[in-house]
Amino acid sequence: MSIRIAIFDDNKNIRNSIILLLNTDPAFEVVGNFSTAQHCVENVLTSRPDLVLMDLEMPGVNGIEAVKLLTKEFPHIQILIQTVFEDDERVFDSICAGASGYILKNQLNSSLIDAIKNLQTGGSPMSPSIARRVLNMLQQSYQGKRQPSEEYNLTPREKEVLSAVVKGLSYKMIAHELNISYETVRSHIKKIYEKLHVASLTEVVAKAINQNIV
C-alpha cells in the first residue's frame, strides 16, 4: 500500500517539484497539495494523508501553527517540516509543536524520499545541520544536569550507531562511516529506540546526553 502524502507550501514551483520527485517512487501517492494552511484541518480530513509535508513560512496560518492544529486533531499523522530556515527558535518551536522531522529545502532532492521512508519506519529524520542545532540546544539544556549512565544492554555496534546519531550524522552518513548498509543502520536505530524506550530522534539524543550513554 502506498504512502499517502499531502503538501502544504505557498510556492507553486516547489510544490510541483516535490510532486515530480515523489512520483518517481511508486511507494508514494500525493493526495493533496495546498498553497496555504488556512484550512489545513479540513484539507487533511478530505485528502486523508498518512504524512504531511509542511512549509514553515506561509501567509495566514504559518507552518508551526498548522503543526499544532494537525497534531491535536490527527495525532497519528506524521508531519515533516520542509523549509529554508534553520535558526534555533524555529527548529525548537517546530519540534515542540509536534513535528516528526525537519528537512531543509536545499536538500529535498537528495534527502526527501529517504526522510519520508525513515518516518514511516519510526525514525525522526533531520538534515545534519538541523540535528547539530538540536544537539547543541539539548547540551545547553542539560549542562550540569547529567545523570549517571544506566545499562540499556546496547551492543557495541548499537553504541557506535548511537554515537553517530548524537553527532548529527544522517542514516546514509552513518552507513558510510561504519561501512554497513543503510538498512542495517535503520535496523540498529529501531533497536536503539526500543531499548532506550523512546519514540523520536530528539528523545534519543536527549537521553544519550543526559544519561551519558555514549
Secondary structure, 3 states (H helix, E strand, C coil): CCEEEEEECCCHHHHHHHHHHHCCCCCEEEEEEECCCCCHHHHHHHHCCCEEEECCCCCCCCHHHHHHHHHHHCCCCEEEEEECCCCHHHHHHHHHHCCCEEEEHHHHHHHHHHHHHHHHCCCCCECHHHHHHHHHHHHHHHCCCCCCCCCCCCCHHHHHHHHHHHCCCCHHHHHHHHCCCHHHHHHHHHHHHHHHCCCCHHHHHHHHHHCCCC
